[in-house]
Amino acid sequence: MSDRTAYRVAVQVQSRYLPEQSEPEAQRYAFAYTVRLHNAGGVAARLLSRHWLITDAEGRIEEVRGDGVVGVQPLLQPGEQYEYTSGAVLKTSLGTMQGSYLMQAVDGTRFAADIPAFVLSTPRILH
């Protein structure tokens, strides 16, 4: 098995606007996002840390780094999935998030699982 197939975690994200936690008049737009990780490789791997770049519509970038996700460092066996929901607050009604997870396989190999860019948007902002 090549390294490319042994160490692979696919990431999918869906976001939604949270009007009940937002205050547009105060430039506070709250969003939730649900992440699904799928160990598409051949080796069990633990999610060690996260790195996010959150960009609002005015080009402000917030960088977030931390251990695990929602207080855990899940271990994914080959073929296994893990899903969690978290949130972000922007000063604009539109923005993007992207980043990566640092993973460590049970054999000690560390690798990145890229988080593709996704949109944070209030309803009717984008067509």
Secondary structure as GFF3:
##gff-version 3
##sequence-region A 1 127
A	DSSP	alpha_helix	3	6	.	.	.	ID=ss1
A	DSSP	beta_strand	9	17	.	.	.	ID=ss2
A	DSSP	three_ten_helix	19	21	.	.	.	ID=ss3
A	DSSP	three_ten_helix	24	26	.	.	.	ID=ss4
A	DSSP	beta_strand	29	39	.	.	.	ID=ss5
A	DSSP	beta_strand	45	56	.	.	.	ID=ss6
A	DSSP	beta_strand	61	67	.	.	.	ID=ss7
A	DSSP	beta_strand	75	76	.	.	.	ID=ss8
A	DSSP	beta_strand	81	90	.	.	.	ID=ss9
A	DSSP	beta_strand	94	105	.	.	.	ID=ss10
A	DSSP	beta_strand	110	121	.	.	.	ID=ss11
###
